Amino acid sequence: MERLDQVTRASSLTVADEESGDGGLDSLSAVDALSKFISDGLLARIADNKTKLQCEEDYFNAAILFADISGFTSLTEDLVAKYGSEQAVGAEHLTLLISEYFDKLIEVAESYGGDVVKFAGDAVLILFPVEDNDFAVRVAVTCALKMQEVAKRLSQKIKNEKDLCLSLKIAISYGSIRGMILGGVLDRWEYAVVSDAIINLETLGKVALPGDVIISRESLSLLGDFCGEFDQRDEDCYSIGSIKEWQYQSSTDSIGLTEDHMPMIKSFVPAAVANRISAGQVDVALISELRHITVLFINLPDFKPDIDLEAAQRIVTCIQQVCYGQRGSLDKISSDDKGVSLIAGFGVPPMSAEDDAERAVKAALNVKTALEAIDVQVSIGVASGPVYCGTLGDKRRCEYTLMGDGVNTAARLMSKAKGGILCDSATFEQSSEKINFKSAGLLELKGKSNPLPTYNPLSVISVQKNENTYFVGRNTELAIIEQLIDQPSQRGIGRGVLIVAEAGIGKSAVLSEVVRRRSEEADTRVLIASASTTQTSFFGVWRELVYEAVGFDELTSSEQKKDFLDKLIERNSRVKVGMLPLLNEIFGLDLEESDQLLQMQNEIRAENIHTLMAYILREIADGRTLVIIIDDAHWMDSASWLLLDSIARSVAEVIFIMALQNFVGKPPNSYTRLATMSSVDEIKLRPLTRKDHDNVVQHELSAELVPERLLNLIYKRTEGNPHYAEILVRDLLARKIVTVHAGHCRLSDQIRNLEQIELPISIESALNSQMDRLDLDQQLALKTASVVGRKFNMDTLHHIYPVDKSREELNGELDRLSGVGNSSPNKTCRLFIYSRGYSKNRL
């Protein structure tokens, strides 16, 4: 009997060493949970791969089924509007609806041997890989008709129960498929499936109506005598209404995976998923949430199915390096008649921060520059908004994805960018302080009822040139820093200041003021770096510092950098010959290491790197005081911390001024050593005083007279946080809740109760950042507690907790949360309370 070779996921994974004695997930559970996020074909390739992953490709024939579910995007928008600040509730509703719909469809697909390769937002790409094209098309069409039956029943049920309309359109083609494993930056790999047959689906899909199964004339002929009812929709497109009955038998072939394959499997699974599963949180529904994030939609028109493999690898690794360097996450690679597109998200767990939009625009600018340098065309759309970040699929096959208005808007902007970068107004508003833009005018976008304002990003605003920044307060802290810089250096020892505070308190403003005051002094050299953009690589922050000092950038060739270092080092006879390859990571070199270096112990290796860098920094200083300023230092990698500790103890010319958030858990040992040095001061930056806070509000409003009740409201909401105050003021002005005329600020007559005003998006981003910096057990404890309310007790929390954990263990998590400021315990009755009134709404 004819059958299609397939893998039945329910019983296919065979894993060695099924028992684990450490109390966590055993090997079987972990491999099985992670494997759900990878297609069968890719899993089979991983099982056959006995070594590490590498860039490679293969070709095979398959019938291709593309199922597009209409209505999820509008559903996301409806839930955001309906639940407002209570978006956790909306996320739960959306997760349940998506799971119910996709579960049934994938169950049908897998029963017919379909390999779910990609989820593309609210659509899914399924392959039926078999050399017999007649048989493959027959199976795909039979599967598609069954999927439509199931979808109609589901849609009717959802419409009756929730008054929501969902529908399904399906297109089918057949052809040769090219599968490519690409990337590898930070051991993160992408699986790209490209084919002219996949591109043809785009044409078929355009004529499909809800409930249709559309195939081409060629596919219709392959059905032969099995074809039942059909209607011609276009010159080469047909809608299949039925197929003659035939019997299909599934296979029970299995994929043999061992614990040794775990690292390769994790390389294809997003960190948001892999981290939770590794921590024992296998319920993927716990991962899903609605977030305000910034999305990059990157289109590569030159990336066609016949592209050279090396060229494809060069493009993907370039985009990975840039996006990961800005703490973004690649969502997926897809292809159509416009070429290959990559989607990246900024603000996706666990990498969110309050400056997601700014980092996304920087990434867009850098991607465009880097790709154009290798003659690759690119168009990029950037949009910020509510996005579903979570899982699609069922218990056998699912995928972490981004879906919603933010993704769709980015895609529409990309189609209009025409070789440039287009941003929406939300991205512009959230990043215009750090990015130079020009208006691109009003554009009509598909799916939008009104034209939208759009913007072209031009360049990053240099902090050194931002001399008009309004600065208030912090006189005591600035005096400490000024005194440190001006005092004579201690023999052989550097000096430093560690500025510690939570997000938005004003750390970066203090750094900018120091730069403004010191940049023009002849006896001082100021170098600036931000660890938030470099934390994904060893010595990343040091590379940014030395590149700025000597005029390098990412396009400087390895030969130019080597020539510079050779001339620099040859002036010092104490530097050992052959040590230059030790600087590969810091300077972005690719020098081959000698056997002596390869056999060097880690401690000796680090000592030699530190010695080389100390010499280079003295040369850069050239008799001046070298002021090294590092923002967001809490993101620094361990190697950078160790090097900083060594430099602080050996280079008297160096003064380091670092801004960082409070560490969650134990800080790095290098930080502890630095903080206890006699030549280092630690400044705990506090919220602004009420007077200084009011000055910030008045300046942001450009008003001398501001209603007292408005000042009270903003101070109450922001708790003295100047960044939050600025965001809130801009939001109030944009919504015309307040207006300013001739220096007088007035409240709108339509506002009766200021307390009902919702917080702007950027504060939510900051809260996401705080949540993402907690460890996974803390996050789950806090999110579960949010279901109870702002006040919660141990007994209730333990009763509803979704992971098996003892009462004592859970009690320990709450104690740890109290230590980092997210809840405050009443020890008498073990009642816990969120420390910020708006935390529950984000959770």
Beta strands, then each sheet from edge to edge (+ up, - down):
strand 1: 13-14
strand 2: 56-70
strand 3: 115-119
strand 4: 123-129
strand 5: 167-183
strand 6: 189-194
strand 7: 213-216
strand 8: 230-232
strand 9: 237-240
strand 10: 255-256
strand 11: 289-300
strand 12: 329-336
strand 13: 339-346
strand 14: 379-393
strand 15: 398-403
strand 16: 421-424
strand 17: 435-443
strand 18: 452-460
strand 19: 495-500
strand 20: 524-530
strand 21: 625-631
strand 22: 654-660
strand 23: 680-684
strand 24: 738-741
strand 25: 744-747
strand 26: 791-793
strand 27: 823-826
strand 28: 831-834
sheet 1: 1+ 10+
sheet 2: 3+ 4- 2+ 5- 6+
sheet 3: 3+ 4- 2+ 5- 7- 9+ 8-
sheet 4: 12+ 13- 11+ 14- 15+
sheet 5: 12+ 13- 11+ 14- 16- 18+ 17-
sheet 6: 20+ 21+ 22+ 19+ 23+
sheet 7: 24+ 25-
sheet 8: 26+ 28- 27+
end
